[in-house]
């Protein structure tokens, strides 16, 4: 299935990449501004940051998988 002449997987990869980086950026800003109570929020912030990093890694992997699939189709 193609959406706007691009495979949906590529769109999902780009969206997850952007979300991952924006989540880490927002959490980093919150830590710099120190708008948090000690303890619980730090754990929540770390979890959000780790989720953002994981989302960006998944985005990169999905993009790479899509590129290899496109190369296989072009070669055959």
Phi and psi in degrees as a GROMACS rama.xvg file:
@    title "Ramachandran Plot"
@    xaxis  label "Phi"
@    yaxis  label "Psi"
@TYPE xy
-119.747  138.542  UNK-2
-126.151  117.128  UNK-3
55.9866  45.1124  UNK-4
61.1579  19.2414  UNK-5
-132.616  141.604  UNK-6
-63.2135  146.847  UNK-7
-62.1189  -35.0994  UNK-8
-57.8333  -38.8664  UNK-9
-66.566  -39.7924  UNK-10
-63.2741  -43.7898  UNK-11
-62.3184  -41.0934  UNK-12
-62.6008  -44.8064  UNK-13
-65.5147  -43.4259  UNK-14
-62.8486  -44.3298  UNK-15
-67.9042  -33.8389  UNK-16
-63.1414  -48.4172  UNK-17
-63.567  -43.6995  UNK-18
-62.9514  -41.6611  UNK-19
-61.5477  -47.7893  UNK-20
-67.5012  -38.3695  UNK-21
-68.8415  -36.8513  UNK-22
-62.6139  -45.3781  UNK-23
-65.1485  -37.082  UNK-24
-64.7826  -45.6012  UNK-25
-63.8707  -45.0477  UNK-26
-64.1716  -38.9106  UNK-27
-62.5471  -41.6571  UNK-28
-62.3659  -42.0874  UNK-29
-61.6997  -40.1592  UNK-30
-67.8884  -37.2297  UNK-31
-67.2889  -37.7375  UNK-32
-81.6735  -11.1585  UNK-33
56.3017  42.7591  UNK-34
-92.2891  72.2038  UNK-35
-163.021  154.185  UNK-36
-88.583  149.535  UNK-37
-66.9661  150.152  UNK-38
98.5518  -95.2037  UNK-39
-62.6315  -46.507  UNK-40
-63.9363  -33.6738  UNK-41
-62.2353  -43.4775  UNK-42
-64.4686  -42.9021  UNK-43
-62.1424  -43.6263  UNK-44
-62.7545  -41.6882  UNK-45
-63.7523  -41.579  UNK-46
-63.5421  -42.0576  UNK-47
-64.3905  -41.608  UNK-48
-64.7428  -43.4894  UNK-49
-63.8357  -39.2356  UNK-50
-63.5536  -39.7184  UNK-51
-63.7359  -42.1893  UNK-52
-64.8272  -43.0383  UNK-53
-62.6703  -41.4079  UNK-54
-62.3249  -40.8174  UNK-55
-68.0916  -37.3111  UNK-56
-64.8212  -43.403  UNK-57
-61.1718  -39.8061  UNK-58
-60.8234  -44.5301  UNK-59
-64.3628  -43.0791  UNK-60
-64.0713  -40.7133  UNK-61
-65.3989  -39.5692  UNK-62
-62.1611  -44.8359  UNK-63
-63.3318  -41.1817  UNK-64
-62.5906  -41.6418  UNK-65
-64.8353  -39.465  UNK-66
-64.4186  -43.2303  UNK-67
-66.5805  -36.9645  UNK-68
-64.2276  -41.1862  UNK-69
-63.9512  -39.4698  UNK-70
-65.3771  -40.1269  UNK-71
-62.3622  -41.6393  UNK-72
-65.5862  -41.33  UNK-73
-66.9803  -36.2127  UNK-74
-72.467  -29.4381  UNK-75
